[in-house]
Amino acid sequence: MPGKPATAAKYLFIGSLLCLSPGLMAQTFDNQGRLDFNVHLQSVYSDWRYANSRQRTNISRAGFGWSETLSPGLSGGIMLGYLDLGQSNNPLDAAKLSSGYYGGLQLETQLVERRYLHLKLNLSVLYNDSQNQAGTPSINNIWIQTEEKLQARIPLREQLALRLALNSYQLRGEQRSSGSVTDVSNFRQDQNIGYSIGLDVLVDPDASIGFDWSGGNRRGGRLYFRRLF
């Protein structure tokens, strides 16, 4: 399915830019009672453990999410998007590259909100499905991932902030092959603890753009665009 990830990323990028109005005087976000919308592009790799092997797994995502205030200090929302999964050393040719979608829910609570520190706890669960029906046998990967993330945002300047996070990440799923060979192989994430560091740039009072780099359980980067309505 060549070109499809690039096309999805292109339209998501254009859509996110439409969310960002020209720069105005910067000020701190206050999303109480407002809709928080974001577009994200991510590319990471990690190790998945099967019964008799360990596979280096690359995942690229292009998606969006939004959340709303449920009560003071607590918000909840959804995440949806497109994904590519690559395992270049998988013995099944169809499993070397598959594409699909993901969707899930998240909850976030504000622990500390001070002038020089914003600290949040984020809980999420994500359903993922990738397929390659062109090969023989055909492949369908289905997995559930849950994550608990402690996030800190530290303002450096009026329009610039440092983002730090520590997370615990659990992933379990199945690789289902069907055709001349029919089989189900269970897999799980090989390492659970991870971290990330990044920068967040406020481009107007209600919009920001940022990136972060992650290590530990997943290694790679993420670019995001965010706007409050």
Residue pairs with C-beta under 8 A, 6 or more apart in sequence:
1 99
4 82
4 99
5 60
5 62
5 82
5 84
5 99
8 62
8 82
9 41
9 62
12 39
12 41
12 62
12 63
12 64
13 39
13 41
15 39
16 39
16 225
17 225
19 37
19 39
19 207
19 225
19 227
20 203
20 204
20 207
20 209
20 225
20 227
21 204
21 206
21 207
22 204
23 203
23 204
24 204
24 205
25 205
26 158
26 159
26 202
26 204
26 205
27 158
27 202
27 205
28 155
29 202
29 206
29 208
29 228
31 69
31 75
31 228
32 69
32 72
33 69
34 68
34 69
34 228
34 229
35 66
35 67
35 68
35 228
35 229
36 66
36 67
36 68
36 75
36 77
36 226
36 228
37 64
37 65
37 66
37 226
37 227
37 228
37 229
38 64
38 65
38 66
38 224
38 225
38 226
38 227
39 63
39 64
39 224
39 225
39 226
40 61
40 62
40 63
40 64
40 65
40 81
40 222
40 223
40 224
40 225
41 61
41 62
41 222
41 223
41 224
42 59
42 60
42 61
42 62
42 220
42 221
42 222
42 223
43 58
43 59
43 60
43 61
43 220
43 221
43 222
44 58
44 59
44 214
44 218
44 219
44 220
44 221
44 222
45 56
45 57
45 58
45 59
45 218
45 219
45 220
46 56
46 57
46 59
46 189
46 190
46 191
46 217
46 218
46 219
47 54
47 55
47 56
47 57
47 189
47 190
47 191
48 54
48 55
48 57
48 87
48 171
48 187
48 188
48 189
48 190
49 187
49 188
49 189
49 190
50 175
50 185
50 186
50 187
51 185
51 186
54 190
55 87
55 89
55 90
55 187
56 87
56 88
56 89
57 85
57 86
57 87
58 84
58 85
58 86
58 87
58 88
59 83
59 84
59 85
59 86
60 83
60 84
61 81
61 82
61 83
61 102
62 81
62 82
62 83
63 79
63 80
63 81
63 82
63 83
63 102
64 79
64 80
64 81
65 77
65 78
65 79
65 80
65 106
66 77
66 78
67 75
67 76
67 77
67 78
67 106
67 108
68 75
68 76
68 77
69 75
70 76
73 109
73 110
74 107
74 108
74 109
74 110
75 107
75 108
75 109
76 105
76 106
76 107
76 108
77 105
77 106
78 103
78 104
78 105
78 106
79 102
79 103
79 104
79 105
79 106
79 124
79 126
80 101
80 102
80 103
81 101
81 102
81 103
82 99
82 100
82 101
82 102
83 99
83 100
83 101
83 102
83 128
83 130
84 97
84 98
84 99
84 130
85 97
85 98
85 99
85 100
85 130
85 141
86 96
86 97
87 95
87 96
88 96
90 96
92 135
92 137
92 139
92 177
93 135
94 132
94 134
94 135
94 136
94 137
94 138
94 139
94 177
95 132
95 135
95 139
95 141
95 175
95 177
97 132
98 130
98 131
98 132
98 139
98 140
98 141
99 130
99 131
99 132
100 128
100 129
100 130
100 131
100 141
101 128
101 129
102 126
102 127
102 128
102 129
103 126
103 127
104 124
104 125
104 126
104 127
105 124
105 125
106 122
106 123
106 124
106 125
107 122
107 123
107 124
108 120
108 121
108 122
108 123
109 120
109 121
110 118
110 119
110 120
111 119
111 120
111 121
112 118
112 119
113 119
115 155
116 154
116 155
117 152
117 153
117 154
118 152
118 153
118 154
119 150
119 151
119 152
119 153
120 150
120 151
120 152
120 153
121 148
121 149
121 150
121 151
122 147
122 148
122 149
122 150
122 151
123 146
123 147
123 148
123 149
124 146
124 147
124 149
125 144
125 145
125 146
125 147
126 144
126 145
126 146
126 147
127 142
127 144
128 141
128 142
128 143
128 144
128 145
128 173
129 140
129 141
129 142
130 140
130 141
131 138
131 139
131 140
131 141
132 138
132 139
136 179
136 180
137 177
137 178
137 179
137 180
137 181
137 182
137 183
138 177
138 178
138 179
139 175
139 176
139 177
140 175
140 176
140 177
140 178
141 173
141 174
141 175
141 176
142 173
142 174
142 176
143 171
143 172
143 173
143 174
143 187
144 171
144 172
144 173
145 169
145 170
145 171
145 189
146 169
146 170
147 167
147 168
147 169
147 170
148 167
148 168
149 165
149 166
149 167
149 168
150 165
150 166
150 167
151 163
151 164
151 165
152 163
152 164
152 165
153 161
153 162
153 163
153 200
154 161
154 162
154 163
154 164
155 161
156 162
158 202
159 201
159 202
159 203
160 199
160 200
160 201
160 202
161 199
161 200
161 202
162 197
162 198
162 199
162 200
163 196
163 197
163 198
163 199
163 200
163 210
163 212
164 195
164 196
164 197
165 195
165 196
165 197
165 212
166 193
166 194
166 195
167 193
167 194
167 195
167 196
167 216
167 217
168 192
168 193
169 189
169 192
169 193
169 194
169 217
169 218
170 188
170 189
170 192
171 188
171 189
172 186
172 187
172 188
172 189
173 186
173 187
173 188
174 184
174 185
174 186
174 187
175 184
175 185
175 186
175 187
176 183
176 184
177 183
177 184
177 185
189 217
191 216
191 217
192 217
193 216
193 217
194 214
194 215
194 216
194 217
194 218
195 214
195 215
195 216
196 212
196 213
196 214
196 215
196 222
197 212
197 213
198 210
198 211
198 212
198 213
198 222
199 210
199 211
199 212
200 208
200 209
200 210
201 208
201 209
201 210
202 208
203 209
206 227
206 228
206 229
207 225
207 226
207 227
207 228
208 225
208 226
208 227
209 223
209 224
209 225
209 226
210 223
210 224
210 226
211 221
211 222
211 223
211 224
212 221
212 222
213 220
213 221
214 220
214 221
214 222
